[in-house]
Amino acid sequence: MFYHVKELQFNARVSQPDPRFARLLLEQFGGGNGELKASMQYFVQAFCCRDPYPDKYDMLMDIATEEMGHLEIVGATLQMLLAGVNGELKNAADRLEISKMMEGKVTKENFIHQAFYNPQFLVLSGGAPMLTDSNGNPWSATYVNADGDPTVDFRSNIAAESRAKIVYEYLMKFTDDPDVLATLNFLMTREVAHFQQFEAALQTIQPNFPPGVLQSDPRYSNLYYNSSEGEDAKGPWNEGQSTQFHETWQYIDNPRRHVESTNGLTDLEAQGTDRTEESVKKADKKLSKERSEEVNSATPDSNLQWSNYPHSARK
């Protein structure tokens, strides 16, 4: 159940209309890294957590709801940035009024001309926000990532918050309006907060690497293939130990020779690791059982009911 409060979470303000910046900001209304995408992604992810991980369900629904509030903030800011456009379009008594403005009156001329940087504001939405990105591409559910496993979903959410944060960071370079900048700063900062919340939630699930359940084949998990010619770059991604399994990276300088000499990697033996195929099978079986029992034990198979309303509320 959702309850709408008419006041915004952050008091969005605009010093003066700016249709050109409105087009850019539209990216965070209906774009692939925008607020609607975030809200829908966390909302969808929450459902499979409801029984086995009620604490994760609560967190996802809380953040999803806050993101919907952020969508309202962006929409309100867009409407203020487009102030005046809708009124002029409503002047149907004189079809030539906008044309006259474009030709003569300086104040309104610049204003309406800027709106044409995104003509959809004029010919489709009547000067209101639309669920599109800055180029007019409609919002799509394909933006939403939900895989039914919190160790996967939370990593996806950390990446989503990172992308949303950098978009706000870029947007702040294209406006000098101190009121708009204050709103963008708030929204950007909340992305940083959500990043940390998902990161913390991920750490409460142990083990959480690799994502999912199966632990991966030790014959291939620490191979680095030098797949380009020229000066080779070295770093912790191909020398020393790997970050999670602490296996020693095996640098394959000639990938083709390596593949051919091992019969397409089928005759390869694991090197630089304490993990074995047998230990991995045991770990897979153990974790599979634990995760399966977590879900099955928390999910009734009959008389299912989502909510348990308090008895006092039914009197």
FITI-245013 format. One record per residue (C-alpha): x, y, z. Coordinates in Angstrom, 2 decimals, always signed. Layout:
N
@px X | py Y | pz Z;
...
//
This chain:
315
@px +0.00 | py +0.00 | pz +0.00;
@px +1.40 | py +3.36 | pz -0.98;
@px +0.44 | py +6.68 | pz +0.53;
@px +1.28 | py +9.88 | pz -1.32;
@px +2.39 | py +12.95 | pz +0.61;
@px +2.01 | py +16.07 | pz -1.50;
@px +5.18 | py +17.75 | pz -0.24;
@px +8.43 | py +16.68 | pz -1.89;
@px +11.22 | py +14.97 | pz +0.04;
@px +13.48 | py +17.84 | pz -1.06;
@px +12.13 | py +21.33 | pz -1.70;
@px +12.87 | py +21.56 | pz -5.43;
@px +13.22 | py +25.13 | pz -6.73;
@px +14.09 | py +26.79 | pz -10.03;
@px +15.36 | py +30.37 | pz -10.34;
@px +14.06 | py +30.75 | pz -13.88;
@px +12.75 | py +28.52 | pz -16.68;
@px +15.30 | py +26.77 | pz -18.87;
@px +13.78 | py +24.42 | pz -21.48;
@px +17.20 | py +23.50 | pz -22.84;
@px +18.33 | py +22.11 | pz -19.49;
@px +14.91 | py +20.46 | pz -19.11;
@px +15.77 | py +18.29 | pz -22.09;
@px +19.00 | py +17.15 | pz -20.43;
@px +17.30 | py +16.51 | pz -17.09;
@px +14.68 | py +14.38 | pz -18.84;
@px +17.37 | py +11.67 | pz -18.90;
@px +16.82 | py +11.17 | pz -15.17;
@px +13.04 | py +11.04 | pz -15.57;
@px +12.65 | py +8.38 | pz -18.25;
@px +16.18 | py +7.39 | pz -19.21;
@px +18.04 | py +4.12 | pz -18.71;
@px +19.77 | py +5.33 | pz -15.53;
@px +16.93 | py +7.47 | pz -14.24;
@px +14.74 | py +7.47 | pz -11.18;
@px +11.87 | py +5.43 | pz -12.67;
@px +14.29 | py +2.68 | pz -13.68;
@px +15.74 | py +2.59 | pz -10.15;
@px +12.33 | py +2.50 | pz -8.48;
@px +11.01 | py -0.28 | pz -10.73;
@px +14.24 | py -2.30 | pz -10.44;
@px +14.24 | py -2.37 | pz -6.64;
@px +10.46 | py -2.86 | pz -6.53;
@px +10.62 | py -5.94 | pz -8.76;
@px +13.67 | py -7.36 | pz -6.97;
@px +11.91 | py -7.15 | pz -3.62;
@px +9.22 | py -9.76 | pz -4.30;
@px +11.44 | py -12.85 | pz -4.26;
@px +13.00 | py -11.63 | pz -1.00;
@px +9.67 | py -11.33 | pz +0.84;
@px +9.69 | py -14.73 | pz +2.58;
@px +13.31 | py -15.90 | pz +2.78;
@px +14.88 | py -12.48 | pz +3.37;
@px +12.24 | py -10.15 | pz +4.86;
@px +14.90 | py -7.66 | pz +5.95;
@px +16.10 | py -7.34 | pz +2.32;
@px +12.47 | py -7.02 | pz +1.18;
@px +12.00 | py -4.14 | pz +3.58;
@px +15.16 | py -2.38 | pz +2.41;
@px +14.36 | py -2.80 | pz -1.29;
@px +10.80 | py -1.54 | pz -0.88;
@px +11.99 | py +1.43 | pz +1.19;
@px +14.55 | py +2.46 | pz -1.41;
@px +12.16 | py +1.78 | pz -4.30;
@px +9.61 | py +4.07 | pz -2.67;
@px +12.21 | py +6.78 | pz -2.07;
@px +13.26 | py +6.53 | pz -5.73;
@px +9.64 | py +7.12 | pz -6.75;
@px +9.79 | py +10.25 | pz -4.61;
@px +12.93 | py +11.25 | pz -6.48;
@px +11.07 | py +10.76 | pz -9.76;
@px +8.52 | py +13.24 | pz -8.43;
@px +11.30 | py +15.70 | pz -7.59;
@px +12.73 | py +15.42 | pz -11.10;
@px +9.26 | py +15.75 | pz -12.64;
@px +8.50 | py +18.84 | pz -10.55;
@px +11.82 | py +20.39 | pz -11.53;
@px +11.14 | py +19.65 | pz -15.19;
@px +7.73 | py +21.30 | pz -14.96;
@px +9.25 | py +24.42 | pz -13.41;
@px +12.00 | py +24.52 | pz -16.03;
@px +9.26 | py +24.42 | pz -18.68;
@px +7.14 | py +27.10 | pz -17.02;
@px +5.22 | py +29.09 | pz -19.62;
@px +5.38 | py +26.61 | pz -22.47;
@px +2.05 | py +24.97 | pz -21.67;
@px +0.31 | py +28.32 | pz -21.34;
@px +1.41 | py +29.46 | pz -24.75;
@px +0.29 | py +26.18 | pz -26.32;
@px -3.14 | py +26.66 | pz -24.75;
@px -3.54 | py +29.93 | pz -26.63;
@px -5.52 | py +28.20 | pz -29.38;
@px -7.46 | py +31.38 | pz -30.26;
@px -4.49 | py +32.73 | pz -32.20;
@px -2.56 | py +30.06 | pz -34.05;
@px +0.09 | py +32.55 | pz -35.06;
@px +0.98 | py +33.66 | pz -31.53;
@px +3.99 | py +31.36 | pz -31.16;
@px +5.17 | py +32.22 | pz -34.65;
@px +4.98 | py +35.90 | pz -33.80;
@px +7.05 | py +35.31 | pz -30.69;
@px +9.65 | py +33.45 | pz -32.68;
@px +9.98 | py +36.40 | pz -35.04;
@px +9.84 | py +39.35 | pz -32.76;
@px +9.43 | py +39.48 | pz -29.00;
@px +12.87 | py +38.90 | pz -27.57;
@px +11.96 | py +37.66 | pz -24.11;
@px +9.49 | py +35.04 | pz -25.24;
@px +11.39 | py +34.36 | pz -28.45;
@px +14.40 | py +32.96 | pz -26.62;
@px +12.19 | py +31.04 | pz -24.26;
@px +10.12 | py +29.27 | pz -26.91;
@px +13.13 | py +28.81 | pz -29.16;
@px +14.93 | py +26.93 | pz -26.38;
@px +11.97 | py +24.59 | pz -26.07;
@px +12.49 | py +23.49 | pz -29.65;
@px +15.70 | py +21.80 | pz -28.54;
@px +13.26 | py +19.02 | pz -27.63;
@px +10.19 | py +19.52 | pz -29.86;
@px +8.34 | py +16.71 | pz -28.06;
@px +7.78 | py +19.11 | pz -25.17;
@px +5.65 | py +21.12 | pz -27.59;
@px +4.02 | py +18.70 | pz -30.02;
@px +3.45 | py +15.66 | pz -27.79;
@px +3.47 | py +16.59 | pz -24.11;
@px +2.21 | py +20.17 | pz -24.21;
@px +5.10 | py +21.41 | pz -22.09;
@px +4.98 | py +18.65 | pz -19.47;
@px +7.54 | py +15.93 | pz -18.57;
@px +7.44 | py +12.71 | pz -20.56;
@px +8.65 | py +9.21 | pz -19.75;
@px +11.45 | py +9.38 | pz -22.27;
@px +15.17 | py +9.98 | pz -22.22;
@px +16.67 | py +13.28 | pz -23.37;
@px +16.39 | py +12.22 | pz -27.02;
@px +12.73 | py +11.24 | pz -26.84;
@px +13.23 | py +7.47 | pz -26.62;
@px +10.40 | py +6.03 | pz -24.49;
@px +11.12 | py +4.40 | pz -21.16;
@px +11.48 | py +0.64 | pz -21.39;
@px +11.22 | py -2.21 | pz -18.89;
@px +14.39 | py -3.59 | pz -20.48;
@px +16.24 | py -1.08 | pz -18.28;
@px +15.27 | py -3.13 | pz -15.22;
@px +17.64 | py -5.84 | pz -13.97;
@px +16.22 | py -8.44 | pz -11.59;
@px +17.74 | py -11.92 | pz -11.41;
@px +16.10 | py -13.47 | pz -8.35;
@px +19.33 | py -13.73 | pz -6.36;
@px +20.28 | py -10.92 | pz -3.97;
@px +24.03 | py -11.50 | pz -4.45;
@px +23.49 | py -10.70 | pz -8.13;
@px +20.80 | py -8.03 | pz -7.72;
@px +22.65 | py -6.02 | pz -5.08;
@px +25.76 | py -5.86 | pz -7.26;
@px +23.57 | py -4.73 | pz -10.13;
@px +22.07 | py -2.07 | pz -7.86;
@px +25.50 | py -0.83 | pz -6.79;
@px +26.34 | py -0.38 | pz -10.47;
@px +22.98 | py +1.32 | pz -11.12;
@px +23.54 | py +3.81 | pz -8.30;
@px +27.03 | py +4.50 | pz -9.65;
@px +25.68 | py +5.27 | pz -13.12;
@px +22.86 | py +7.45 | pz -11.78;
@px +25.34 | py +9.34 | pz -9.61;
@px +27.66 | py +10.14 | pz -12.51;
@px +24.73 | py +11.32 | pz -14.67;
@px +23.78 | py +13.85 | pz -11.99;
@px +27.44 | py +14.83 | pz -11.74;
@px +27.53 | py +15.50 | pz -15.49;
@px +24.20 | py +17.35 | pz -15.41;
@px +25.56 | py +19.76 | pz -12.80;
@px +28.04 | py +21.04 | pz -15.39;
@px +25.24 | py +22.29 | pz -17.63;
@px +23.33 | py +24.63 | pz -15.35;
@px +24.27 | py +27.70 | pz -13.33;
@px +20.94 | py +27.89 | pz -11.52;
@px +21.81 | py +27.59 | pz -7.79;
@px +18.36 | py +26.24 | pz -6.96;
@px +18.56 | py +23.52 | pz -9.61;
@px +22.10 | py +22.70 | pz -8.53;
@px +20.90 | py +22.23 | pz -4.95;
@px +18.30 | py +19.70 | pz -6.14;
@px +20.81 | py +17.85 | pz -8.30;
@px +23.27 | py +17.76 | pz -5.40;
@px +20.63 | py +16.21 | pz -3.13;
@px +19.68 | py +13.57 | pz -5.69;
@px +23.32 | py +12.77 | pz -6.45;
@px +24.09 | py +12.37 | pz -2.76;
@px +21.19 | py +9.96 | pz -2.24;
@px +22.67 | py +7.75 | pz -4.97;
@px +25.85 | py +7.58 | pz -2.87;
@px +23.79 | py +6.67 | pz +0.20;
@px +21.96 | py +3.90 | pz -1.64;
@px +25.25 | py +2.57 | pz -3.02;
@px +26.46 | py +2.06 | pz +0.54;
@px +23.18 | py +0.54 | pz +1.68;
@px +23.25 | py -2.10 | pz -1.05;
@px +26.92 | py -2.73 | pz -0.37;
@px +26.21 | py -3.26 | pz +3.33;
@px +23.25 | py -5.55 | pz +2.56;
@px +25.43 | py -7.64 | pz +0.27;
@px +27.94 | py -8.17 | pz +3.07;
@px +25.24 | py -9.62 | pz +5.31;
@px +24.98 | py -12.54 | pz +2.87;
@px +27.89 | py -14.91 | pz +3.35;
@px +29.38 | py -16.30 | pz +1.28;
@px +28.44 | py -13.88 | pz -1.49;
@px +31.21 | py -14.58 | pz -4.00;
@px +30.95 | py -15.55 | pz -6.72;
@px +27.44 | py -14.22 | pz -7.31;
@px +24.84 | py -16.96 | pz -7.18;
@px +25.55 | py -20.43 | pz -5.81;
@px +28.02 | py -22.36 | pz -7.98;
@px +31.60 | py -21.61 | pz -7.02;
@px +33.26 | py -21.81 | pz -10.49;
@px +35.88 | py -24.17 | pz -11.95;
@px +39.37 | py -23.72 | pz -10.40;
@px +40.99 | py -24.66 | pz -13.71;
@px +39.83 | py -21.41 | pz -15.28;
@px +39.13 | py -18.96 | pz -12.45;
@px +42.64 | py -17.45 | pz -12.26;
@px +43.65 | py -17.31 | pz -15.94;
@px +44.53 | py -14.01 | pz -17.58;
@px +44.75 | py -14.07 | pz -21.37;
@px +47.04 | py -11.57 | pz -23.07;
@px +44.73 | py -11.10 | pz -26.06;
@px +46.39 | py -8.08 | pz -27.65;
@px +49.70 | py -7.25 | pz -29.31;
@px +52.05 | py -4.53 | pz -28.14;
@px +53.38 | py -3.50 | pz -24.76;
@px +51.76 | py -5.57 | pz -22.03;
@px +50.13 | py -3.88 | pz -19.07;
@px +50.51 | py -5.50 | pz -15.67;
@px +48.52 | py -4.90 | pz -12.52;
@px +46.60 | py -6.65 | pz -9.75;
@px +44.16 | py -7.91 | pz -12.35;
@px +46.77 | py -10.22 | pz -13.91;
@px +49.60 | py -10.65 | pz -11.40;
@px +49.72 | py -11.48 | pz -7.71;
@px +46.58 | py -12.88 | pz -6.13;
@px +42.95 | py -12.52 | pz -7.14;
@px +40.79 | py -10.35 | pz -4.92;
@px +38.26 | py -12.92 | pz -3.69;
@px +39.63 | py -16.44 | pz -4.04;
@px +43.21 | py -15.29 | pz -3.40;
@px +44.45 | py -17.48 | pz -6.23;
@px +47.66 | py -16.66 | pz -8.07;
@px +46.98 | py -15.18 | pz -11.49;
@px +48.27 | py -17.32 | pz -14.34;
@px +49.40 | py -14.99 | pz -17.12;
@px +48.84 | py -16.62 | pz -20.52;
@px +51.12 | py -14.75 | pz -22.92;
@px +50.08 | py -16.77 | pz -25.98;
@px +46.38 | py -17.67 | pz -25.73;
@px +46.25 | py -19.60 | pz -29.00;
@px +49.17 | py -21.85 | pz -28.09;
@px +47.69 | py -22.37 | pz -24.64;
@px +44.31 | py -23.45 | pz -26.05;
@px +45.85 | py -25.74 | pz -28.66;
@px +48.29 | py -27.40 | pz -26.23;
@px +45.51 | py -28.23 | pz -23.76;
@px +43.08 | py -29.66 | pz -26.33;
@px +40.77 | py -26.68 | pz -26.06;
@px +41.38 | py -26.37 | pz -22.29;
@px +39.90 | py -29.82 | pz -21.66;
@px +43.29 | py -31.25 | pz -20.57;
@px +44.16 | py -28.27 | pz -18.37;
@px +45.03 | py -28.75 | pz -14.71;
@px +44.41 | py -26.09 | pz -12.08;
@px +47.50 | py -24.12 | pz -11.03;
@px +48.10 | py -21.38 | pz -8.49;
@px +45.11 | py -22.32 | pz -6.35;
@px +44.26 | py -24.49 | pz -3.36;
@px +40.79 | py -25.13 | pz -4.75;
@px +40.16 | py -28.42 | pz -6.48;
@px +37.28 | py -29.75 | pz -8.54;
@px +36.35 | py -31.98 | pz -5.62;
@px +36.39 | py -29.13 | pz -3.08;
@px +34.29 | py -27.02 | pz -5.44;
@px +31.71 | py -29.80 | pz -5.82;
@px +31.42 | py -30.05 | pz -2.04;
@px +31.07 | py -26.27 | pz -1.71;
@px +28.46 | py -26.17 | pz -4.47;
@px +26.43 | py -28.90 | pz -2.81;
@px +26.68 | py -27.32 | pz +0.65;
@px +25.72 | py -23.81 | pz -0.46;
@px +22.98 | py -25.08 | pz -2.78;
@px +21.40 | py -26.93 | pz +0.13;
@px +21.65 | py -23.92 | pz +2.44;
@px +20.15 | py -21.46 | pz -0.03;
@px +17.42 | py -23.87 | pz -1.08;
@px +16.44 | py -24.53 | pz +2.53;
@px +16.41 | py -20.79 | pz +3.26;
@px +13.87 | py -20.21 | pz +0.53;
@px +11.78 | py -23.38 | pz +0.92;
@px +11.54 | py -23.20 | pz +4.72;
@px +10.28 | py -19.63 | pz +4.52;
@px +7.79 | py -20.24 | pz +1.71;
@px +4.50 | py -21.99 | pz +2.59;
@px +3.11 | py -24.40 | pz +0.02;
@px -0.55 | py -23.89 | pz +0.91;
@px -2.86 | py -21.22 | pz +2.33;
@px -0.56 | py -18.49 | pz +1.09;
@px -1.21 | py -14.97 | pz +2.32;
@px +1.00 | py -11.97 | pz +1.72;
@px -0.10 | py -9.73 | pz +4.60;
@px -1.00 | py -10.38 | pz +8.21;
@px -3.15 | py -7.48 | pz +9.25;
@px -3.17 | py -6.65 | pz +12.97;
@px -6.27 | py -7.91 | pz +14.79;
@px -6.84 | py -4.51 | pz +16.37;
@px -7.25 | py -2.92 | pz +12.93;
@px -10.17 | py -5.23 | pz +12.12;
@px -12.29 | py -4.29 | pz +15.12;
//
